[in-house]
Amino acid sequence: MSDTAPGPNSEEDIVDAIDTDTTRLEREADDILAGGEAGGTADARPLRSALREDAGLVGGWGRERARRLRGAVEQEPMRASIYALGLGVIIGLLVAR
């Protein structure tokens, strides 16, 4: 698994929907925010671009955490196995109740 390949929840997965009433209203709201009308700020980003940016940040955070976890398991596989076994037993006991 490569660290550079986009995951299933990357910002490229967010696509614009077909032209419906909802998408037209969203575009109008983005235009209002971008134009500074109705109390909007001048530096407000359109909603879709903000979501794409946030999805990219979350994806990067997740890939970094997965890389760190993979490294920790590779360094101490016995310790990671014992932790996983312990968590499995605890979850099993909770579910059995």
trRosetta pair geometry for C-beta under 8 A, 3 or more apart (Angstrom, degrees):
i j d omega theta_ij theta_ji phi_ij phi_ji
1 5 7.6 -114 -172 42 66 125
2 5 4.7 94 72 -10 104 103
3 63 5.9 113 -157 176 80 119
3 67 6.0 31 -109 -82 125 125
6 10 3.7 -33 -172 -38 109 166
6 12 5.9 14 179 24 167 124
6 59 7.4 -4 -149 179 74 151
7 10 5.4 139 53 -48 63 91
7 59 5.7 -173 35 -147 116 108
7 62 7.2 -58 12 94 165 130
7 63 7.0 -159 -34 -70 127 102
8 13 7.1 57 164 -75 46 148
9 13 6.2 -81 -141 28 31 153
9 55 6.8 -134 152 -162 81 103
9 58 7.7 -56 122 103 118 114
9 59 6.3 -171 95 -90 83 101
10 13 5.6 121 62 -11 60 98
10 55 6.7 105 176 143 29 110
10 56 7.2 42 -166 -98 73 63
10 59 5.2 60 -110 -109 65 162
11 14 6.0 -41 -165 18 53 111
11 52 4.3 83 -164 -165 115 73
11 53 7.2 54 -115 -63 146 18
11 55 4.2 143 -87 87 75 113
11 56 4.3 -23 -29 -56 134 86
11 59 6.9 -117 -24 2 79 139
13 55 7.5 -135 49 172 96 150
14 48 7.2 169 143 -161 127 85
14 51 6.0 169 -145 119 165 113
14 52 5.5 -140 61 -89 139 80
14 55 6.1 174 -24 -3 128 164
16 23 7.2 89 -178 -145 87 134
16 48 7.0 10 -92 -137 87 153
17 20 6.5 -41 126 14 119 109
17 22 7.5 -5 82 87 148 109
17 23 5.1 -151 74 -72 104 130
18 23 7.1 -169 91 0 36 153
19 23 5.8 -119 -131 77 38 132
19 24 6.7 58 -168 -56 79 92
20 23 5.1 94 47 11 71 98
20 24 7.0 -131 96 -4 37 89
21 24 5.7 -57 -149 37 31 112
21 25 6.3 30 154 -18 66 107
22 25 5.8 -57 -150 37 30 110
22 26 6.4 31 152 -20 65 105
23 26 5.4 -50 -146 35 36 115
23 27 6.4 38 154 -20 66 102
24 27 5.8 -53 -150 35 32 111
24 28 6.4 32 152 -18 65 105
25 28 5.6 -53 -146 37 33 112
25 29 6.3 35 153 -19 65 104
26 29 5.7 -54 -149 36 31 111
26 30 6.4 34 152 -19 65 104
26 47 6.4 -93 -169 50 102 137
26 48 7.6 84 151 -42 126 101
27 30 5.5 -52 -148 36 33 113
27 31 6.4 35 152 -21 65 104
28 31 5.6 -52 -149 35 33 113
28 32 6.4 36 151 -21 65 103
29 32 5.6 -51 -148 34 33 112
29 33 6.4 30 154 -15 65 105
29 47 7.2 23 100 -16 114 127
30 33 5.8 -56 -147 40 31 109
30 34 6.0 26 156 -15 66 111
30 46 3.8 34 -153 -132 122 96
30 47 5.8 -110 -84 10 101 86
30 48 7.2 -22 -90 9 148 92
31 34 5.8 -57 -141 42 28 108
31 35 5.9 20 161 -14 65 115
32 35 6.0 -63 -141 43 24 105
32 37 4.8 -86 -154 64 76 108
32 38 5.7 -3 -180 29 121 119
32 40 5.8 149 137 -28 75 148
33 36 7.9 39 176 -65 28 30
33 40 4.4 -164 -129 -147 47 141
33 41 7.5 4 -168 45 79 63
33 44 4.1 -100 167 112 102 141
33 45 7.9 -18 125 69 127 20
33 46 7.0 147 73 -97 121 49
33 47 7.9 102 32 -38 155 81
34 40 7.6 -21 7 138 19 146
34 44 6.3 -124 -79 82 43 91
34 45 7.9 31 -89 -141 89 20
34 46 6.1 -12 -55 -63 119 85
35 40 7.0 73 69 68 59 137
36 40 5.1 -148 -131 83 27 91
36 41 6.8 -44 -114 150 79 12
36 42 4.9 3 -83 -85 122 67
36 44 7.9 156 -82 20 58 110
37 40 5.9 24 56 22 44 114
40 44 5.4 -79 180 11 101 150
41 44 4.7 122 64 -39 86 96
45 49 5.2 -110 170 84 110 112
45 50 4.7 134 96 -62 120 96
45 53 7.7 -9 141 9 163 141
46 49 4.9 78 66 14 90 104
46 50 6.9 -161 91 -9 43 90
47 50 5.7 -61 -149 38 30 112
47 51 6.3 29 156 -19 67 106
48 51 5.7 -54 -148 36 32 111
48 52 6.4 32 154 -19 65 104
49 52 5.6 -50 -146 36 35 113
49 53 6.3 36 154 -19 65 105
50 53 5.8 -55 -147 37 30 110
50 54 6.2 28 155 -16 65 108
51 54 5.7 -56 -142 40 30 109
51 55 6.1 34 156 -22 65 106
52 55 5.7 -53 -146 34 29 112
52 56 6.6 31 153 -19 62 104
53 56 5.7 -55 -155 34 32 112
53 57 6.6 30 150 -17 65 105
54 57 5.6 -53 -148 36 36 112
54 58 6.2 33 155 -16 68 106
55 58 5.8 -54 -143 40 31 109
55 59 6.1 34 155 -21 64 108
56 59 5.7 -54 -145 37 29 113
56 60 6.4 29 156 -18 63 106
57 60 5.8 -55 -149 36 30 110
57 61 6.4 31 153 -19 64 106
58 61 5.6 -52 -147 36 33 114
58 62 6.3 33 154 -18 65 107
59 62 5.8 -56 -147 38 30 111
59 63 6.3 29 156 -18 65 106
60 63 5.8 -54 -145 37 31 109
60 64 6.3 31 156 -19 64 106
61 64 5.9 -57 -150 36 29 111
61 65 6.4 26 154 -16 64 107
62 65 5.8 -54 -146 38 31 110
62 66 6.2 31 156 -18 65 107
63 66 5.7 -55 -146 38 31 111
63 67 6.3 34 154 -22 65 105
64 67 5.7 -53 -148 34 31 112
64 68 6.5 29 154 -17 64 105
65 68 5.7 -55 -148 37 32 110
65 69 6.2 32 154 -19 66 107
66 69 5.7 -53 -144 38 31 112
66 70 6.2 35 155 -22 64 106
67 70 5.8 -53 -147 35 29 113
67 71 6.5 29 153 -18 62 106
68 71 5.7 -55 -150 36 31 112
68 72 6.4 31 153 -19 65 106
69 72 5.7 -55 -148 36 32 110
69 73 6.3 28 155 -16 66 107
70 73 5.9 -57 -148 38 29 108
70 74 6.3 27 155 -18 64 109
71 74 5.8 -57 -145 38 30 109
71 75 6.3 28 157 -19 65 108
72 75 5.9 -56 -147 35 29 110
72 76 6.7 -34 173 38 64 95
72 80 6.8 130 123 -77 88 121
73 76 7.3 -89 -140 67 22 59
73 77 6.0 52 173 -102 68 64
73 80 4.4 44 -120 -73 77 173
74 77 6.9 8 -128 -61 22 92
76 79 4.0 -2 146 29 119 120
76 80 6.1 133 100 -20 78 89
77 80 5.7 -58 -146 40 34 111
77 81 6.2 36 156 -23 68 106
78 81 5.7 -54 -148 34 30 112
78 82 6.5 30 154 -19 64 104
79 82 5.9 -54 -149 35 31 110
79 83 6.5 31 152 -17 64 105
80 83 5.7 -53 -148 37 32 112
80 84 6.3 32 154 -19 66 107
81 84 5.7 -54 -146 38 31 111
81 85 6.2 33 154 -20 65 106
82 85 5.6 -52 -146 37 31 112
82 86 6.3 33 154 -19 64 107
83 86 5.8 -56 -148 37 29 112
83 87 6.3 26 156 -15 65 107
84 87 5.9 -55 -146 39 29 109
84 88 6.2 33 154 -22 63 108
85 88 5.6 -56 -149 36 29 114
85 89 6.5 29 154 -20 64 104
86 89 5.8 -53 -149 33 31 110
86 90 6.5 28 154 -16 65 106
87 90 5.7 -55 -146 38 33 110
87 91 6.1 30 157 -16 67 107
88 91 5.9 -55 -143 40 28 107
88 92 6.1 32 155 -22 63 109
89 92 5.6 -56 -146 37 29 114
89 93 6.4 29 155 -19 64 104
90 93 5.9 -54 -149 35 30 109
90 94 6.5 28 153 -17 64 107
91 94 5.7 -56 -149 38 33 112
91 95 6.2 30 155 -18 67 108
92 95 5.9 -56 -144 38 29 108
92 96 6.2 32 157 -25 64 108
93 96 5.8 -53 -145 31 30 114
93 97 7.3 40 155 -32 59 96
94 97 6.2 -48 -164 13 33 113
